[in-house]
Amino acid sequence: MMNLRAYGYMSGVGKSSLLNALMEQESRFVQHRTSYLIDKGATDKTNAMWNKQKKKNGGWKK
């Protein structure tokens, strides 16, 4: 989590609503990033398996 005091977000009126908004935004970013990395890993694994099978069954035809 980012240090909110370093950016001056912890002073002033309405700091709890600002804090909640920042936490929600950071949470959404982490969720999207995590799901992207999981999907990318699955795609890479599928491609690697397909390439191994292709090589095993006669290789690439040029």
C-alpha positions in Angstrom: 0.0 0.0 0.0 1.2 3.5 -0.8 2.3 5.8 2.0 -0.5 8.4 2.1 1.1 10.7 4.6 4.1 11.2 2.2 1.7 12.6 -0.4 -0.2 14.8 2.1 -3.5 12.9 1.9 -3.9 12.4 5.6 -4.5 16.0 6.5 -7.7 18.0 6.0 -11.4 17.4 6.1 -12.9 14.3 4.6 -9.7 12.3 4.9 -11.6 9.0 5.5 -13.6 9.3 2.3 -10.4 10.1 0.4 -8.7 7.2 2.0 -11.6 4.9 1.2 -11.5 6.0 -2.4 -7.8 5.5 -2.7 -8.0 2.1 -1.1 -10.8 1.0 -3.5 -8.9 2.2 -6.5 -5.8 0.4 -5.4 -7.8 -2.8 -4.7 -9.3 -2.7 -8.2 -5.9 -2.3 -9.8 -4.5 -5.2 -7.9 -7.4 -7.4 -8.8 -7.1 -6.6 -12.5 -3.4 -7.0 -12.5 -3.7 -10.4 -10.7 -6.4 -11.7 -13.1 -4.3 -10.5 -16.1 -1.2 -12.4 -14.8 -3.2 -15.6 -14.2 -4.6 -15.5 -17.7 -1.2 -14.7 -19.2 0.3 -17.7 -17.3 -2.5 -20.0 -18.5 -2.0 -18.9 -22.1 1.8 -19.3 -21.9 1.4 -22.8 -20.5 -1.1 -23.8 -23.2 1.3 -22.5 -25.9 4.2 -24.3 -24.4 2.3 -27.6 -24.3 1.1 -27.2 -27.9 4.7 -26.5 -29.1 6.0 -29.6 -27.3 3.4 -31.8 -28.8 4.0 -30.3 -32.3 7.7 -31.0 -32.0 7.2 -34.5 -30.7 4.8 -35.4 -33.6 7.2 -34.5 -36.4 8.4 -31.0 -35.8 7.8 -27.9 -37.7 7.4 -28.2 -41.5 9.4 -25.6 -43.4 
